[in-house]
Amino acid sequence: MTITDEGLDLTEYLLTEESPLKRVRRSLNITQVALADKAHVSRMVVIRAEQGLYSTIPDRLLVELSKVAGYAIPRRDIQPLYESWQRDQRMLQEWVNDPFVGRERTKFR
């Protein structure tokens, strides 16, 4: 995902350890603290949103990112990516935590 003068280019979205929200913030060269200050929220709100702990991206964060970018970042564009990233990360975490990955499960009698 990149940000150009025309807006968000969502075609480059790939499974990554960075959430779409974090990638947007970093591409705009704004820190978590600066975003939190501008949005009048705590830094923990930004951190938790970037970790995918909220079901939807907080409106205040989207509004402030849009102001920094100089154009609207529509929820309809970024929210589906955020939700998809959340699902992918949770599936990946389940796979990592499964002790039987790559091994045959033993049948107990």
N, C-alpha and C positions, 0 to 999 in steps of 0.2 A: 504494500500500500504506500503510495507516495502522494504528496500534496504538490500540485502544480498551480499555476496562475488560474487555470480553469476550474480548480476544485480538487476533490479527492479522486484519485485513480485507484479503484478498488480491485483492479484486475491482478495485481501482484500479491494479493493476500494468500499466504501459505500458512500451514501449521507451524507455529513458532511458539517459543516460550514467552514472547512478549504479547500482551493483549493488544487488540487493535487500538484501544484507547491510549495505551502507553506509546505505541508506535506513532500515533498522531501527535501526541504531546512532544515526544522527542524530535520528530521531524520539524516541529515549530520552534525548537530550541528554547523550551520553557521548562523550568524545573518544577518538581512536585510542590515545593514550598511556594513558588511564585503563582502557580495555578490555584493553589488553595487560598492564598491571600486574595487574589483577584475574584475568586468565586465566593469568598466569605464562608469558607468551610475549613475544617481542620485538615491537616496533612494526611491524617489517617483515612479520611473520606477518599482522597485521591489514591492512596495506597490500596485501600480495599477495593475500589472500583477497578484499578489496574490488575488486581489479583483475581478479578471475576467474582467477588463475593456478593455483589449486588445483582439482582435479577435484571435490572435496567440501569443504564448509565445515568447518574444524577443529572438533572436538567441544568443545574448551575454550572457543572463542568462543561457540558456541551456548549452552553451560551458563551462562556469565557474562552473556550478553544476557538469558537467561531469568530469572536472579536479579535483574538490574536492573529488568526489566519486571514482575516479581512473579508471573509465570506461565510455563508451559513454552512455548517456541517450538519446535514439533515439526519435526524434520528433514524429515518427509514433506510438510510444507507449504511450507517455504522452499527446500529443495534443488531441486525441479523448476523453480522460478522462477529460481534461481541458474544452473542448467544452460541454461535457455532464454535467459536474459540473455547468458550466455557465447556461445552460438551466434549470437544476434542481433548481438552486438558484433563477432564474428569475420567474419560475413557483411558487415556494414557496413564493416569495415576492408578486406576484400578488394575491395569495390566502390569504396572511396575510392582504393585503390592501383592499380586497373586503369586503365592509360593509355588504354584504348579506350572507356571509359564515355562514352556520348553521341555516339560517332563510329563511322562505318562502318569495319570492319576492312579493311585493304588486302590483296588477294590477291596473293601473290608467285608468280612463275612460275619 
